[in-house]
Amino acid sequence: MKVVDLLDQRRENWRELETLCMRFEGRRRSKVEAETAVHFASLYRCACADLALADAYQLPPNTVNYLHQLVGRAHNQLYRSQGFNVGTWFDEIFDRLPRRLFHDGYLRLAFVLFWGFFLASMYLGYASDGFAERVVGEEALRKMEDDHADSAQGRDVDEGLGAVGFYIRHNTSIGLQCFGLGLLFGVGGIFITISNAVGLGTVFGHMATLTTETDFWEFVTAHGPFELTGIVVMSAAGMRLGFSIVATGGYTRGESLRRAGREAFPTIILGMFLFGGAAVIEGLISPSSLPYWTKALVATACSALLVFYFVLLGQRPGD
């Protein structure tokens, strides 16, 4: 039988597939019967084979173009993303994700690197003369001192809300930088984690040496737990993607990267939540005239939430 005759006999299947595409478009996937979905998938596979034959035997362009459009249309319906489901994402973020992160080697690596270099740099910034100037720069240190000379003296609501927007953009840029550089085969993620840790730790150590009164510690206390943890989380997500290109686990690099991306996406969402929460605190509470014990209480509550999420929820046994 000639290919042309064979494909002519398949036109009825094409019309049926086209009719099902019209039914599925704009319709929720959950409302499609299982038997219909299986039949649709079968028609889609057959159409893909027909397209390959039509292309290989150089059939008329209108037939090839029609099959291209039909296959693409069916593909979009078969593999379209599911609608947002609050319950599903709640389970993902508060049930499955903390358990994965509790055993995540990349998160542990980012945690050890960040806090190890942060504490070491903080000590050197405090104890070693000239260390902070060499790492951060004298001009940047003077600006930091001036900015925090009266940074916790209160601000009105409008200024506070404007600051929240600024800090959301600022924190998001930091998070995306930590994540994006992780794509450089994981090494970029290690570099940006250490770079942030050294820079921040050095500033903290330098500010501790000042004999003049500053509001630095009062300003950073409340939002520090969420912001610093956000850096670690986003760095870990970036490293997961970056290392997936190197250690593919037997998959192709493209498939390994896609699998890592699916695993990393909820982690990125968590990191954005942490940066968003830090921005709200940094804009409204950190610079306020509230007594220091109130800001310390906020920091304690944030730290307790982090321990609850990463440790208590994380160490629960899986299903």
C-alpha positions as CSV (number, residue, x, y, z in Angstrom):
1,M,0.0,0.0,0.0
2,K,1.3,3.4,-0.9
3,V,2.0,5.9,1.8
4,V,-0.5,8.4,0.3
5,D,-3.3,5.8,0.4
6,L,-2.3,4.9,4.0
7,L,-2.5,8.5,5.1
8,D,-5.8,9.0,3.3
9,Q,-7.2,6.2,5.4
10,R,-6.0,8.0,8.5
11,R,-7.8,11.2,7.8
12,E,-10.8,10.1,9.9
13,N,-8.5,9.8,12.9
14,W,-7.1,13.3,12.2
15,R,-10.6,14.7,12.2
16,E,-11.4,12.9,15.4
17,L,-8.2,14.2,17.1
18,E,-9.0,17.8,15.9
19,T,-12.5,17.5,17.3
20,L,-11.2,16.4,20.7
21,C,-8.7,19.3,20.7
22,M,-11.6,21.6,20.2
23,R,-13.4,20.0,23.1
24,F,-10.3,20.1,25.4
25,E,-9.3,23.7,24.7
26,G,-10.5,26.0,27.4
27,R,-11.7,23.0,29.5
28,R,-10.4,21.9,32.8
29,R,-8.3,18.7,32.6
30,S,-10.0,17.3,35.7
31,K,-13.3,17.2,33.8
32,V,-12.0,14.9,31.0
33,E,-13.0,11.3,31.4
34,A,-10.1,8.8,31.8
35,E,-11.2,6.7,28.8
36,T,-11.4,9.8,26.6
37,A,-7.9,11.0,27.7
38,V,-6.4,7.6,26.9
39,H,-8.0,7.6,23.4
40,F,-6.8,11.1,22.9
41,A,-3.2,10.1,23.7
42,S,-3.5,7.2,21.3
43,L,-4.7,9.4,18.5
44,Y,-1.9,11.9,19.3
45,R,0.8,9.2,18.9
46,C,-0.7,8.0,15.6
47,A,-0.7,11.6,14.3
48,C,3.0,11.9,15.3
49,A,3.7,8.8,13.2
50,D,1.7,10.1,10.3
51,L,3.5,13.4,10.4
52,A,6.9,11.5,10.3
53,L,5.7,9.5,7.3
54,A,4.3,12.6,5.5
55,D,7.5,14.5,6.1
56,A,9.8,11.6,5.1
57,Y,7.9,10.9,1.8
58,Q,7.6,14.6,1.0
59,L,3.8,14.7,0.7
60,P,2.1,17.9,-0.4
61,P,3.0,20.9,1.8
62,N,-0.6,21.5,2.8
63,T,-0.8,18.0,4.3
64,V,2.4,18.3,6.1
65,N,1.5,21.7,7.5
66,Y,-1.9,20.5,8.6
67,L,-0.3,17.6,10.5
68,H,2.3,19.9,12.1
69,Q,-0.5,22.2,13.4
70,L,-2.6,19.2,14.5
71,V,0.3,17.5,16.4
72,G,1.3,20.8,18.0
73,R,-2.3,21.5,19.1
74,A,-2.7,18.1,20.5
75,H,0.7,18.2,22.3
76,N,-0.3,21.5,24.0
77,Q,-3.5,19.8,25.3
78,L,-1.8,16.6,26.3
79,Y,1.0,18.3,28.2
80,R,-0.5,21.5,29.2
81,S,0.3,22.7,32.8
82,Q,-2.3,22.1,35.4
83,G,-4.2,25.0,36.9
84,F,-3.1,26.3,40.2
85,N,-4.4,24.2,43.1
86,V,-4.1,25.8,46.6
87,G,-4.4,22.5,48.4
88,T,-1.7,20.8,46.2
89,W,0.7,23.7,46.7
90,F,0.0,23.8,50.4
91,D,0.9,20.1,50.7
92,E,4.0,20.7,48.6
93,I,5.3,23.7,50.5
94,F,4.5,22.5,54.0
95,D,4.6,18.8,53.8
96,R,6.8,17.4,51.0
97,L,9.3,20.3,50.6
98,P,10.6,20.5,54.3
99,R,11.1,16.7,54.2
100,R,13.2,17.0,51.0
101,L,15.2,19.9,52.3
102,F,16.0,18.2,55.6
103,H,17.9,15.6,53.6
104,D,19.1,18.0,50.8
105,G,22.9,17.8,50.5
106,Y,23.0,21.0,48.5
107,L,21.2,22.9,51.3
108,R,23.6,21.5,53.8
109,L,26.5,22.5,51.7
110,A,25.2,26.1,51.3
111,F,24.5,26.3,55.0
112,V,28.0,25.2,56.0
113,L,29.7,27.4,53.4
114,F,27.6,30.5,54.3
115,W,27.8,30.3,58.1
116,G,31.3,29.1,58.1
117,F,32.7,32.0,56.0
118,F,30.2,34.4,57.7
119,L,31.5,33.7,61.2
120,A,35.1,33.6,60.1
121,S,34.8,36.9,58.3
122,M,33.0,38.4,61.2
123,Y,35.8,37.5,63.5
124,L,38.4,38.8,61.2
125,G,36.5,42.0,60.6
126,Y,36.4,42.5,64.3
127,A,39.9,41.4,65.4
128,S,42.1,42.1,62.4
129,D,43.0,45.7,61.7
130,G,42.5,46.7,58.0
131,F,40.7,43.4,57.1
132,A,37.3,45.1,56.6
133,E,38.8,47.9,54.5
134,R,40.5,45.4,52.2
135,V,37.4,43.3,51.8
136,V,34.6,45.8,51.6
137,G,36.4,49.1,51.0
138,E,36.8,52.1,53.2
139,E,34.3,54.2,51.3
140,A,31.6,51.5,51.7
141,L,32.3,51.1,55.4
142,R,32.0,54.9,56.0
143,K,28.7,54.9,54.1
144,M,27.5,51.9,56.2
145,E,28.4,53.8,59.4
146,D,26.6,57.0,58.2
147,D,23.5,55.0,57.1
148,H,23.1,53.4,60.5
149,A,23.8,56.4,62.6
150,D,20.1,56.9,63.1
151,S,18.5,54.0,61.2
152,A,16.1,52.9,64.0
153,Q,14.5,56.3,64.9
154,G,11.1,55.5,63.4
155,R,9.4,56.4,60.1
156,D,5.8,57.1,59.1
157,V,3.6,54.5,57.5
158,D,3.9,55.8,53.9
159,E,7.7,55.8,54.2
160,G,7.6,52.3,55.7
161,L,5.4,50.9,52.8
162,G,7.7,52.5,50.3
163,A,10.7,50.9,52.0
164,V,9.0,47.5,51.8
165,G,8.7,47.8,48.0
166,F,12.3,48.8,47.8
167,Y,13.5,45.9,50.0
168,I,11.4,43.4,48.0
169,R,13.1,44.4,44.8
170,H,16.5,44.5,46.5
171,N,16.1,41.1,48.2
172,T,14.6,39.6,45.1
173,S,17.7,40.7,43.1
174,I,20.0,39.1,45.7
175,G,18.0,35.9,45.6
176,L,18.0,35.7,41.8
177,Q,21.7,36.4,41.8
178,C,22.3,33.6,44.2
179,F,20.1,31.2,42.2
180,G,21.3,32.3,38.7
181,L,25.0,32.0,39.4
182,G,24.4,28.5,40.6
183,L,23.7,27.5,37.0
184,L,27.4,27.9,36.3
185,F,28.0,24.1,36.9
186,G,27.4,24.6,40.6
187,V,30.7,26.4,41.1
188,G,29.0,29.8,40.6
189,G,26.6,28.9,43.4
190,I,29.5,28.1,45.7
191,F,31.2,31.4,44.7
192,I,28.2,33.6,45.3
193,T,27.4,31.9,48.6
194,I,30.9,32.5,49.9
195,S,31.0,36.0,48.5
196,N,27.8,37.0,50.3
197,A,29.0,35.4,53.5
198,V,32.4,37.1,53.5
199,G,30.9,40.5,52.7
200,L,28.1,40.4,55.2
201,G,30.3,38.8,57.9
202,T,33.0,41.4,57.5
203,V,30.5,44.3,57.8
204,F,29.0,42.8,61.0
205,G,32.5,42.4,62.5
206,H,33.5,45.9,61.6
207,M,30.3,47.4,63.0
208,A,31.0,45.6,66.3
209,T,34.3,47.5,66.6
210,L,32.8,51.0,66.6
211,T,32.9,52.9,69.9
212,T,30.4,55.5,68.7
213,E,26.7,54.8,69.1
214,T,25.0,53.3,66.0
215,D,21.6,51.7,65.4
216,F,23.1,48.9,63.2
217,W,22.4,46.0,65.6
218,E,19.0,47.3,66.4
219,F,18.2,47.6,62.7
220,V,19.4,44.2,61.5
221,T,18.2,42.0,64.4
222,A,14.5,41.6,63.4
223,H,14.8,40.8,59.7
224,G,18.2,39.0,59.8
225,P,16.9,35.4,60.3
226,F,14.7,35.4,57.2
227,E,17.0,37.3,55.0
228,L,20.2,35.3,55.7
229,T,18.3,32.0,55.5
230,G,16.8,33.2,52.1
231,I,20.3,33.6,50.8
232,V,21.2,30.0,51.8
233,V,18.0,28.6,50.4
234,M,18.3,30.3,47.0
235,S,22.0,29.4,46.7
236,A,21.1,25.7,47.3
237,A,18.4,25.8,44.6
238,G,20.9,27.3,42.1
239,M,23.6,24.7,43.0
240,R,21.1,21.9,42.5
241,L,20.5,23.0,38.9
242,G,24.2,23.7,38.3
243,F,25.5,20.4,39.5
244,S,22.7,18.6,37.6
245,I,24.5,19.5,34.4
246,V,27.7,17.9,35.7
247,A,26.4,14.9,37.7
248,T,23.5,13.7,35.4
249,G,22.8,10.4,37.2
250,G,22.7,8.6,33.9
251,Y,20.2,11.0,32.2
252,T,21.0,13.3,29.4
253,R,22.1,16.7,30.5
254,G,18.8,18.2,29.3
255,E,16.7,15.7,31.1
256,S,18.9,15.9,34.3
257,L,18.4,19.7,34.2
258,R,14.7,19.5,33.8
259,R,14.4,17.0,36.7
260,A,16.5,19.3,38.9
261,G,14.4,22.3,37.9
262,R,11.2,20.5,39.0
263,E,12.8,19.8,42.3
264,A,14.3,23.2,42.8
265,F,11.2,25.2,41.8
266,P,9.4,24.8,45.2
267,T,12.7,25.7,46.9
268,I,12.8,29.0,44.9
269,I,9.2,29.8,46.0
270,L,10.3,29.2,49.6
271,G,13.3,31.5,49.1
272,M,11.0,34.3,47.7
273,F,8.7,33.9,50.7
274,L,11.7,34.3,53.1
275,F,12.9,37.4,51.2
276,G,9.4,38.9,51.1
277,G,8.9,38.3,54.8
278,A,12.3,39.9,55.5
279,A,11.4,42.9,53.3
280,V,8.2,43.5,55.3
281,I,10.0,43.3,58.6
282,E,12.9,45.5,57.3
283,G,10.6,48.1,56.0
284,L,8.2,48.4,59.0
285,I,9.8,47.0,62.1
286,S,13.6,47.2,61.8
287,P,13.7,51.0,61.4
288,S,10.8,51.7,63.8
289,S,11.2,53.3,67.2
290,L,9.9,50.1,69.0
291,P,12.1,49.1,71.9
292,Y,14.9,46.7,71.1
293,W,13.4,43.9,73.1
294,T,10.4,43.9,70.7
295,K,12.7,43.5,67.7
296,A,14.6,40.8,69.4
297,L,11.3,39.0,70.1
298,V,10.5,39.2,66.4
299,A,13.9,37.7,65.5
300,T,13.3,34.9,68.0
301,A,9.9,34.2,66.6
302,C,11.3,34.1,63.1
303,S,14.1,31.8,64.1
304,A,11.7,29.5,65.9
305,L,9.6,29.3,62.7
306,L,12.7,28.4,60.7
307,V,13.6,25.6,63.1
308,F,10.0,24.4,63.1
309,Y,9.9,24.3,59.3
310,F,13.3,22.9,58.4
311,V,13.8,20.6,61.4
312,L,10.5,19.6,63.0
313,L,8.5,19.4,59.8
314,G,11.6,18.1,57.9
315,Q,12.5,15.1,60.0
316,R,9.0,13.6,59.9
317,P,8.9,10.2,58.1
318,G,7.7,10.2,54.5
319,D,4.5,8.6,53.2
